Amino acid sequence: MEPNLPPILCCPETAPDSALQALEAPEADDELAKLAKALGHPARVRIVRMLSRKEATVCSEIVDEIPLAQSTVSEHLRILKEAGLVRSNQDGPRVGYCINQNMLRKLKALMAVI
C-alpha cells in the first residue's frame, strides 16, 4: 500500500445475477466462452486469485506481486474488467480493483454444469 494514504475501497457489490437460473442456455455457453477467454492467460488467472483474497488493491500492489510491467498489468486488468470478473473504483488519482464476486460465482456455476 502507498504510504500515508488511506486504504482504497472498491465499488459496492451489485445484486446477485438472476441469470444463474439459465446455466445451460446457448447464452450461457457464450458467456462461459467469454470468461474463459479472459482467463486465458496465466497472469490474469494470478490476478483473479490475488483479488479473490483481498478487499481491494491498486495496480501498483499487483505489480509488486506479479513480475510484470505496470502497463502489462493494466492491460490484463482491462481485459478482466471487460469480462466482468474485476470491478474498479476511482479514488482521486488511484483506482481500486477488486473481484466481482457475483461473476466469480457465475463462472463457478457455469463450469459446474459442463
Summary of the structure (lengths in Angstrom):
residues: 114
radius of gyration: 14.8
end to end distance: 39.5
largest distance: 49.5
contacts: 305
relative contact order: 0.22
helix: 54%
strand: 12%
